[in-house]
Amino acid sequence: MAPHFVLERHSSYLGASGLAMAATLGSAMPQLVIGVLADLRQLRWMASLGLSLAGTGAGLAGVVPANGLVWLMLLASG
């Protein structure tokens, strides 16, 4: 995604690395809590929800106009 934002949307390399950070934080921060909940309560539907949220967030990140919304979409997709 970084080449798209640098070449097509004219983001700086710092801005593109901030978007990569958003995706990383979105996956790393809630991972422990969600993993424990899914293991304790047998929430198998969370796998489908996570995959759907990741695809939707990453897909919308390429089409939303504002940089703040892009950051939020990548945070959600993580």
Residue, then its C-alpha position, 0 to 999 in steps of 0.5 A: m500500500a505504501p507505493h500507492f499512497v506515495l505515487e498516486r496520492h502524493s503522500s510523503y514517505l513519513g506519511a506512508s510510514g505512519l499509515a504502516m504504523a496504523a495498520t501495525l498498531g491495529s493488529a498488535m494492540p488488541q491481539l492479546v485481549i481478543g485472543v484470550l476472549a476468543d479462546l475462553r468463550q469459543l467465539r469462532w465467529m470472530a475469525s470471520l468478523g476479523l477477516s471481513l473488517a480487515g478486507t473492508g478497512a484495507g479496501l476503503a483506505g484506497v478510496v477515502p479522500a481524507n488522510g485521517l480517514v485513511w489512517l482510521m481505515l488502516l487502523a481498523s484493518g489491522 
